[in-house]
Amino acid sequence: MIFSKGLSDVELISVLNEKLARLHALDNLDQVFSVRIGLEKESLRVAANGHLAQTPHPAAWGAALTHAGITTDYSESLPEFITPPMSDAGQALDFLADLQSYAYQRLPGEMLWATSMPCALSGDGADIPIADYGRSNLGRMKRIYRIGLGHRYGRVMQIIAGVHFNWSMTPTFWPVYRRLTGAEMDATTLRDATYMGLTRNILRFGWLIPYLFGASPAVCQTFFPHGQSDLPKFDEQTYYEPYATSLRMGDIGYQNSKEEGLGFKVCYNDVKSYARSLLHAITTPAELWRRIGVKIQGDYRQLNTNILQIENEYYSSVRPKQPLAGLESPALALLDRGIDYIELRSLDVNAYHPLGVDEEQLRFLESFMLTGLLLDSPPLTQCEQMEANQNLLKVAHYGREPGLTLERNGHRVTLQNWGMQFMHMMLPVAELLDQIHQTDVYAEALDGQMTKIRHAELTPSARMLREMHENGEGFYDFARRLSTKHHRFFNERSVSSRHQTEFDAMSAKSYQRLEEIESTQQQDFDQFLADYFAPIERAVK
């Protein structure tokens, strides 16, 4: 196994600075250089006593299957709030704030949990209601997929919440970038190649995200079967890791831990290889999942017995995405139309902010994504992929440990040194963004994260454990206290009249669309599934 040599740090910086100089020289940089930013924020609904809500998805929010902004993830009790793509991070946050305020004010007697790790549970997941999307074939498929996840991995890990950051350059950028780099390929091919390069760089450097923003160093004992875990005990009700940043991203979170045994590896070296490796997994039987069965006495236990039921089952900290056209497979959408945006999935819910994410985080992420896009990004070897996986896991569990070392191209390097090196690469990118937007928020956001590299005690994970210790709180009491605080924030906050009207219309439209789908449905469900998977089967032949 050989490591990808790529460029040295000096060469990386030289190439990056050359690209930045050419961008700076553009006369219409502010017009050419524009982005789209979207947010997806998950948050558990809990009863007043802090236990998982057993009530259905609130009817006043709209229909989960067809609502563009409020849906459910794995559970009826796990809503997901989605913004449309915006031209500015501040706009995305404003939309998310109004959307959550709107939802909160239609949530009598319940509140949204403030942390990624869940509230008090039964321990075996029996009290976790799987999301229900109605009686349409599409709704049944979505529910059965989730039933399958429960059988394969257990229900408990499926209700860990996170924030997804969706980022892309607008189409006007790519012809300019093609001329700027002298690329011989067309703008669309360049776009896909560059986004896959960004994806690989996120895998390489993405351990920074849980270190800087991880907010799940502890978990309630009810998360584990019979309340038992090999993790150290913080108190009688809480397990933790003393130097953890994000147990959500660790090996107790939702990971495809059986990937090695199933003989499955995703290839990130180009968009077609990436999509085809997912399609291969969706069509390749797995003995482990065959034992579960598919349809037992007329009830589905999973969609199929293959390595993956569908693409979304493969957990990764980053996904190249293309919006779907109807009942389209995500991998086929990528093969057909390429990459539209990149989804960063490694953000914990920010327990200290009512929205679950704040503006400083998003400004840093903009610089992080653009740096990853502009940097050289050679293909990932098997060794590099293994390194990236292990680095992410190591930072999740031990990221704040003094002198912690990570693996980089076969060599050990301290987290602190590597983190500072990468952030120094980011500095001219942040300055470019400040120039474009005539502000200084990007450099300030970067400076704030550099301080966390120097002083691990300033990270959110360290702050959480410190507060828990000082207040004599276990995880449950800590999370409930912040959840109650955020509950007051949203109930006291007013929704803008423009968004109020928009959200009312979205809710009404979701029910109208649901009725259309359910009333016009003619096809048998078994045939519906066969028709859905038929193009996938054809694509792998």
TORDRENTI-915077 format. One record per residue (C-alpha): x, y, z; residue number from 1. Coordinates in steps of 0.05 Angstrom, whole numbers, plus 5000, padded with zeros to 4 digits. Layout:
% TORDRENTI-915077
((X; Y; Z); NUM);
...
***
This chain:
% TORDRENTI-915077
((5000; 5000; 5000); 1);
((5028; 5067; 4979); 2);
((5012; 5136; 5006); 3);
((4993; 5190; 4957); 4);
((5053; 5237; 4954); 5);
((5017; 5297; 4925); 6);
((5051; 5364; 4939); 7);
((5092; 5385; 4999); 8);
((5063; 5437; 5045); 9);
((5107; 5490; 5013); 10);
((5083; 5470; 4944); 11);
((5010; 5468; 4968); 12);
((5015; 5538; 4995); 13);
((5050; 5563; 4932); 14);
((4995; 5535; 4886); 15);
((4941; 5561; 4933); 16);
((4971; 5630; 4935); 17);
((4977; 5631; 4859); 18);
((4903; 5616; 4851); 19);
((4885; 5668; 4903); 20);
((4928; 5721; 4867); 21);
((4890; 5707; 4803); 22);
((4824; 5712; 4839); 23);
((4844; 5778; 4871); 24);
((4861; 5805; 4802); 25);
((4791; 5794; 4774); 26);
((4754; 5859; 4761); 27);
((4685; 5831; 4778); 28);
((4706; 5785; 4834); 29);
((4645; 5802; 4877); 30);
((4598; 5782; 4820); 31);
((4635; 5719; 4798); 32);
((4650; 5695; 4868); 33);
((4583; 5677; 4900); 34);
((4562; 5617; 4941); 35);
((4499; 5580; 4962); 36);
((4493; 5560; 5035); 37);
((4440; 5515; 5066); 38);
((4430; 5486; 5135); 39);
((4396; 5423; 5160); 40);
((4387; 5419; 5235); 41);
((4362; 5358; 5273); 42);
((4334; 5362; 5343); 43);
((4297; 5313; 5387); 44);
((4227; 5330; 5412); 45);
((4222; 5315; 5486); 46);
((4165; 5316; 5536); 47);
((4165; 5366; 5593); 48);
((4199; 5315; 5638); 49);
((4258; 5310; 5590); 50);
((4241; 5241; 5563); 51);
((4232; 5226; 5489); 52);
((4166; 5251; 5462); 53);
((4118; 5195; 5443); 54);
((4070; 5240; 5405); 55);
((4065; 5241; 5329); 56);
((4100; 5293; 5286); 57);
((4059; 5356; 5302); 58);
((4003; 5365; 5251); 59);
((4010; 5441; 5255); 60);
((4080; 5435; 5225); 61);
((4055; 5403; 5160); 62);
((4064; 5335; 5127); 63);
((4134; 5307; 5140); 64);
((4136; 5271; 5073); 65);
((4124; 5333; 5030); 66);
((4143; 5394; 5071); 67);
((4203; 5431; 5043); 68);
((4228; 5458; 5109); 69);
((4204; 5413; 5167); 70);
((4209; 5338; 5161); 71);
((4232; 5280; 5205); 72);
((4296; 5241; 5204); 73);
((4296; 5171; 5234); 74);
((4242; 5180; 5286); 75);
((4175; 5215; 5293); 76);
((4210; 5249; 5351); 77);
((4269; 5273; 5310); 78);
((4248; 5333; 5268); 79);
((4295; 5363; 5217); 80);
((4293; 5437; 5199); 81);
((4318; 5454; 5129); 82);
((4334; 5520; 5098); 83);
((4335; 5532; 5023); 84);
((4402; 5551; 4992); 85);
((4419; 5623; 5010); 86);
((4471; 5671; 4984); 87);
((4496; 5687; 5054); 88);
((4506; 5650; 5120); 89);
((4469; 5704; 5158); 90);
((4408; 5695; 5114); 91);
((4409; 5620; 5126); 92);
((4412; 5631; 5201); 93);
((4355; 5681; 5199); 94);
((4312; 5631; 5161); 95);
((4330; 5575; 5209); 96);
((4314; 5619; 5269); 97);
((4245; 5637; 5242); 98);
((4231; 5565; 5221); 99);
((4248; 5538; 5290); 100);
((4209; 5594; 5324); 101);
((4149; 5578; 5280); 102);
((4154; 5505; 5299); 103);
((4166; 5518; 5373); 104);
((4104; 5561; 5378); 105);
((4063; 5502; 5352); 106);
((4094; 5453; 5401); 107);
((4051; 5456; 5464); 108);
((4078; 5420; 5525); 109);
((4143; 5396; 5491); 110);
((4211; 5424; 5476); 111);
((4270; 5411; 5430); 112);
((4332; 5379; 5461); 113);
((4394; 5423; 5460); 114);
((4448; 5371; 5448); 115);
((4468; 5320; 5395); 116);
((4467; 5262; 5444); 117);
((4396; 5242; 5463); 118);
((4353; 5251; 5524); 119);
((4332; 5197; 5573); 120);
((4315; 5132; 5536); 121);
((4293; 5062; 5553); 122);
((4362; 5036; 5535); 123);
((4339; 4985; 5483); 124);
((4306; 5035; 5437); 125);
((4237; 5007; 5447); 126);
((4209; 5076; 5463); 127);
((4236; 5107; 5398); 128);
((4178; 5116; 5349); 129);
((4201; 5105; 5277); 130);
((4181; 5161; 5229); 131);
((4114; 5151; 5194); 132);
((4103; 5184; 5126); 133);
((4033; 5161; 5111); 134);
((4003; 5108; 5065); 135);
((4035; 5126; 4999); 136);
((4086; 5079; 4968); 137);
((4141; 5131; 4977); 138);
((4120; 5141; 5049); 139);
((4121; 5066; 5062); 140);
((4190; 5060; 5029); 141);
((4219; 5115; 5074); 142);
((4190; 5082; 5136); 143);
((4213; 5011; 5118); 144);
((4283; 5038; 5104); 145);
((4284; 5064; 5176); 146);
((4256; 4999; 5203); 147);
((4315; 4965; 5167); 148);
((4365; 5013; 5200); 149);
((4336; 4994; 5267); 150);
((4345; 4919; 5253); 151);
((4415; 4929; 5226); 152);
((4445; 4978; 5275); 153);
((4395; 4988; 5331); 154);
((4347; 5046; 5340); 155);
((4385; 5085; 5393); 156);
((4443; 5108; 5351); 157);
((4395; 5132; 5297); 158);
((4368; 5189; 5340); 159);
((4434; 5224; 5351); 160);
((4424; 5295; 5323); 161);
((4471; 5337; 5281); 162);
((4475; 5398; 5236); 163);
((4491; 5392; 5162); 164);
((4525; 5449; 5125); 165);
((4509; 5451; 5050); 166);
((4558; 5492; 5008); 167);
((4570; 5505; 4935); 168);
((4595; 5557; 4886); 169);
((4543; 5586; 4839); 170);
((4546; 5565; 4766); 171);
((4577; 5632; 4744); 172);
((4641; 5613; 4780); 173);
((4661; 5552; 4740); 174);
((4674; 5582; 4671); 175);
((4717; 5636; 4704); 176);
((4754; 5584; 4746); 177);
((4766; 5543; 4683); 178);
((4800; 5603; 4650); 179);
((4837; 5621; 4714); 180);
((4867; 5551; 4722); 181);
((4877; 5537; 4648); 182);
((4839; 5472; 4654); 183);
((4828; 5436; 4588); 184);
((4763; 5403; 4610); 185);
((4696; 5436; 4604); 186);
((4667; 5475; 4662); 187);
((4619; 5420; 4684); 188);
((4674; 5367; 4685); 189);
((4719; 5416; 4722); 190);
((4663; 5429; 4773); 191);
((4655; 5355; 4788); 192);
((4730; 5342; 4792); 193);
((4739; 5402; 4838); 194);
((4682; 5383; 4884); 195);
((4710; 5313; 4890); 196);
((4777; 5344; 4907); 197);
((4742; 5384; 4961); 198);
((4709; 5320; 4986); 199);
((4777; 5286; 4992); 200);
((4807; 5345; 5028); 201);
((4749; 5346; 5078); 202);
((4765; 5273; 5092); 203);
((4839; 5291; 5102); 204);
((4829; 5353; 5145); 205);
((4758; 5342; 5171); 206);
((4782; 5320; 5240); 207);
((4787; 5395; 5253); 208);
((4711; 5401; 5255); 209);
((4697; 5356; 5315); 210);
((4758; 5385; 5351); 211);
((4734; 5457; 5342); 212);
((4658; 5447; 5346); 213);
((4647; 5379; 5378); 214);
((4596; 5385; 5434); 215);
((4583; 5313; 5455); 216);
((4638; 5291; 5504); 217);
((4586; 5257; 5550); 218);
((4523; 5216; 5544); 219);
((4466; 5193; 5588); 220);
((4473; 5121; 5613); 221);
((4405; 5106; 5583); 222);
((4437; 5110; 5514); 223);
((4468; 5041; 5526); 224);
((4432; 4974; 5534); 225);
((4422; 4960; 5608); 226);
((4456; 5027; 5623); 227);
((4525; 4995; 5616); 228);
((4585; 5019; 5575); 229);
((4660; 5011; 5574); 230);
((4667; 5087; 5576); 231);
((4690; 5120; 5641); 232);
((4635; 5144; 5688); 233);
((4626; 5219; 5699); 234);
((4574; 5205; 5752); 235);
((4521; 5152; 5766); 236);
((4479; 5174; 5706); 237);
((4532; 5196; 5657); 238);
((4587; 5164; 5615); 239);
((4641; 5206; 5582); 240);
((4712; 5209; 5556); 241);
((4756; 5259; 5593); 242);
((4787; 5287; 5529); 243);
((4729; 5273; 5481); 244);
((4704; 5325; 5432); 245);
((4648; 5289; 5396); 246);
((4625; 5220; 5417); 247);
((4572; 5229; 5363); 248);
((4628; 5222; 5312); 249);
((4661; 5166; 5352); 250);
((4650; 5091; 5352); 251);
((4586; 5096; 5394); 252);
((4554; 5140; 5341); 253);
((4521; 5120; 5276); 254);
((4579; 5090; 5237); 255);
((4580; 5036; 5184); 256);
((4625; 4996; 5230); 257);
((4612; 4931; 5192); 258);
((4638; 4960; 5127); 259);
((4704; 4922; 5130); 260);
((4670; 4855; 5142); 261);
((4621; 4867; 5085); 262);
((4677; 4879; 5036); 263);
((4654; 4949; 5017); 264);
((4694; 5012; 5004); 265);
((4670; 5078; 4975); 266);
((4717; 5108; 4923); 267);
((4725; 5184; 4927); 268);
((4772; 5194; 4868); 269);
((4720; 5217; 4818); 270);
((4645; 5227; 4817); 271);
((4631; 5166; 4773); 272);
((4673; 5119; 4816); 273);
((4640; 5147; 4878); 274);
((4569; 5137; 4851); 275);
((4584; 5068; 4824); 276);
((4615; 5044; 4889); 277);
((4550; 5063; 4924); 278);
((4508; 5029; 4870); 279);
((4551; 4967; 4878); 280);
((4535; 4965; 4952); 281);
((4461; 4974; 4940); 282);
((4460; 4914; 4893); 283);
((4508; 4867; 4929); 284);
((4477; 4816; 4978); 285);
((4504; 4812; 5048); 286);
((4497; 4749; 5089); 287);
((4494; 4789; 5154); 288);
((4432; 4825; 5131); 289);
((4401; 4764; 5097); 290);
((4391; 4734; 5166); 291);
((4343; 4791; 5183); 292);
((4298; 4775; 5125); 293);
((4259; 4823; 5082); 294);
((4185; 4807; 5085); 295);
((4163; 4765; 5143); 296);
((4089; 4746; 5147); 297);
((4072; 4805; 5102); 298);
((4112; 4857; 5141); 299);
((4175; 4888; 5114); 300);
((4237; 4887; 5159); 301);
((4282; 4923; 5109); 302);
((4282; 4943; 5037); 303);
((4331; 4888; 5016); 304);
((4387; 4845; 5043); 305);
((4443; 4882; 5007); 306);
((4503; 4917; 5037); 307);
((4464; 4982; 5035); 308);
((4389; 4988; 5028); 309);
((4398; 5056; 4994); 310);
((4455; 5107; 4990); 311);
((4435; 5145; 5053); 312);
((4453; 5085; 5096); 313);
((4526; 5097; 5082); 314);
((4549; 5144; 5137); 315);
((4604; 5193; 5119); 316);
((4625; 5261; 5146); 317);
((4617; 5290; 5076); 318);
((4573; 5275; 5016); 319);
((4574; 5302; 4945); 320);
((4501; 5316; 4928); 321);
((4454; 5329; 4869); 322);
((4381; 5348; 4881); 323);
((4335; 5291; 4861); 324);
((4285; 5291; 4804); 325);
((4225; 5253; 4831); 326);
((4238; 5182; 4853); 327);
((4310; 5184; 4832); 328);
((4368; 5148; 4865); 329);
((4421; 5197; 4892); 330);
((4477; 5158; 4859); 331);
((4442; 5158; 4791); 332);
((4430; 5233; 4799); 333);
((4505; 5242; 4807); 334);
((4520; 5199; 4747); 335);
((4469; 5237; 4705); 336);
((4480; 5310; 4726); 337);
((4543; 5311; 4768); 338);
((4553; 5347; 4834); 339);
((4511; 5407; 4854); 340);
((4535; 5418; 4925); 341);
((4576; 5388; 4982); 342);
((4543; 5368; 5047); 343);
((4587; 5371; 5109); 344);
((4557; 5326; 5161); 345);
((4605; 5327; 5220); 346);
((4577; 5386; 5260); 347);
((4549; 5370; 5328); 348);
((4489; 5411; 5351); 349);
((4517; 5472; 5385); 350);
((4486; 5464; 5455); 351);
((4502; 5536; 5473); 352);
((4463; 5568; 5417); 353);
((4388; 5562; 5408); 354);
((4395; 5551; 5333); 355);
((4445; 5494; 5343); 356);
((4497; 5532; 5302); 357);
((4523; 5604; 5303); 358);
((4550; 5654; 5254); 359);
((4623; 5647; 5274); 360);
((4620; 5573; 5260); 361);
((4590; 5585; 5191); 362);
((4641; 5639; 5172); 363);
((4697; 5592; 5191); 364);
((4665; 5535; 5151); 365);
((4661; 5580; 5090); 366);
((4736; 5592; 5093); 367);
((4748; 5518; 5108); 368);
((4707; 5495; 5048); 369);
((4738; 5545; 5000); 370);
((4808; 5527; 5023); 371);
((4794; 5454; 5012); 372);
((4767; 5470; 4943); 373);
((4827; 5511; 4921); 374);
((4881; 5465; 4951); 375);
((4912; 5410; 4910); 376);
((4876; 5344; 4924); 377);
((4910; 5281; 4897); 378);
((4871; 5215; 4896); 379);
((4861; 5180; 4962); 380);
((4899; 5115; 4971); 381);
((4872; 5060; 5015); 382);
((4923; 5079; 5068); 383);
((4902; 5152; 5067); 384);
((4829; 5133; 5075); 385);
((4846; 5089; 5134); 386);
((4886; 5146; 5164); 387);
((4829; 5195; 5154); 388);
((4780; 5148; 5188); 389);
((4826; 5135; 5246); 390);
((4843; 5209; 5255); 391);
((4770; 5227; 5258); 392);
((4756; 5172; 5309); 393);
((4817; 5191; 5351); 394);
((4797; 5264; 5353); 395);
((4726; 5246; 5371); 396);
((4747; 5207; 5432); 397);
((4813; 5240; 5453); 398);
((4818; 5305; 5414); 399);
((4836; 5349; 5474); 400);
((4889; 5303; 5502); 401);
((4954; 5342; 5510); 402);
((5005; 5323; 5456); 403);
((4956; 5281; 5417); 404);
((4986; 5256; 5351); 405);
((4951; 5240; 5286); 406);
((4975; 5203; 5224); 407);
((4991; 5242; 5161); 408);
((5019; 5205; 5101); 409);
((5051; 5152; 5145); 410);
((5081; 5201; 5194); 411);
((5059; 5223; 5263); 412);
((5043; 5296; 5273); 413);
((5014; 5331; 5333); 414);
((4943; 5355; 5326); 415);
((4964; 5424; 5348); 416);
((5019; 5432; 5296); 417);
((4977; 5404; 5239); 418);
((4917; 5446; 5259); 419);
((4957; 5510; 5260); 420);
((4991; 5493; 5193); 421);
((4924; 5484; 5160); 422);
((4894; 5547; 5191); 423);
((4953; 5587; 5166); 424);
((4936; 5561; 5096); 425);
((4864; 5585; 5109); 426);
((4885; 5656; 5128); 427);
((4892; 5685; 5058); 428);
((4827; 5651; 5038); 429);
((4791; 5685; 5097); 430);
((4823; 5751; 5077); 431);
((4797; 5741; 5005); 432);
((4726; 5730; 5032); 433);
((4732; 5792; 5075); 434);
((4754; 5832; 5014); 435);
((4695; 5807; 4973); 436);
((4644; 5822; 5028); 437);
((4679; 5885; 5053); 438);
((4681; 5859; 5124); 439);
((4729; 5827; 5174); 440);
((4685; 5771; 5201); 441);
((4721; 5714; 5164); 442);
((4790; 5731; 5192); 443);
((4760; 5741; 5261); 444);
((4725; 5673; 5258); 445);
((4790; 5640; 5237); 446);
((4828; 5674; 5293); 447);
((4777; 5649; 5343); 448);
((4788; 5577; 5321); 449);
((4863; 5585; 5322); 450);
((4856; 5604; 5395); 451);
((4820; 5537; 5408); 452);
((4878; 5500; 5376); 453);
((4926; 5534; 5425); 454);
((4879; 5527; 5484); 455);
((4837; 5463; 5484); 456);
((4800; 5486; 5546); 457);
((4763; 5537; 5502); 458);
((4730; 5484; 5459); 459);
((4655; 5471; 5469); 460);
((4668; 5400; 5493); 461);
((4716; 5424; 5547); 462);
((4666; 5478; 5567); 463);
((4610; 5427; 5574); 464);
((4649; 5381; 5620); 465);
((4675; 5439; 5661); 466);
((4604; 5466; 5671); 467);
((4578; 5397; 5688); 468);
((4632; 5389; 5741); 469);
((4623; 5459; 5770); 470);
((4547; 5453; 5773); 471);
((4547; 5381; 5798); 472);
((4506; 5362; 5737); 473);
((4505; 5297; 5697); 474);
((4494; 5300; 5622); 475);
((4418; 5295; 5627); 476);
((4412; 5353; 5676); 477);
((4460; 5396; 5636); 478);
((4424; 5384; 5570); 479);
((4356; 5394; 5601); 480);
((4377; 5461; 5632); 481);
((4400; 5487; 5564); 482);
((4339; 5458; 5529); 483);
((4294; 5497; 5577); 484);
((4334; 5560; 5565); 485);
((4327; 5553; 5489); 486);
((4253; 5537; 5499); 487);
((4244; 5606; 5530); 488);
((4284; 5639; 5475); 489);
((4240; 5611; 5419); 490);
((4174; 5623; 5454); 491);
((4192; 5695; 5467); 492);
((4218; 5707; 5396); 493);
((4171; 5732; 5341); 494);
((4172; 5705; 5270); 495);
((4179; 5756; 5214); 496);
((4113; 5769; 5178); 497);
((4144; 5749; 5111); 498);
((4167; 5681; 5138); 499);
((4102; 5671; 5177); 500);
((4063; 5676; 5112); 501);
((4114; 5632; 5075); 502);
((4113; 5578; 5129); 503);
((4037; 5577; 5131); 504);
((4036; 5567; 5056); 505);
((4089; 5512; 5060); 506);
((4049; 5474; 5111); 507);
((3985; 5479; 5071); 508);
((4021; 5459; 5007); 509);
((4052; 5399; 5041); 510);
((3983; 5370; 5059); 511);
((3957; 5385; 4989); 512);
((4016; 5349; 4958); 513);
((4010; 5290; 5006); 514);
((3936; 5283; 4987); 515);
((3954; 5285; 4913); 516);
((4006; 5230; 4922); 517);
((3962; 5185; 4964); 518);
((3898; 5194; 4923); 519);
((3930; 5181; 4855); 520);
((3971; 5121; 4876); 521);
((3953; 5059; 4836); 522);
((4014; 5015; 4839); 523);
((4025; 4954; 4884); 524);
((4081; 4968; 4935); 525);
((4122; 4908; 4916); 526);
((4121; 4931; 4843); 527);
((4137; 5002; 4866); 528);
((4201; 4977; 4900); 529);
((4219; 4935; 4840); 530);
((4211; 4995; 4794); 531);
((4252; 5039; 4840); 532);
((4311; 4991; 4841); 533);
((4307; 4971; 4767); 534);
((4348; 5031; 4741); 535);
((4400; 5018; 4795); 536);
((4406; 4945; 4774); 537);
((4413; 4966; 4701); 538);
((4466; 5017; 4718); 539);
((4512; 4965; 4750); 540);
((4507; 4914; 4693); 541);
***
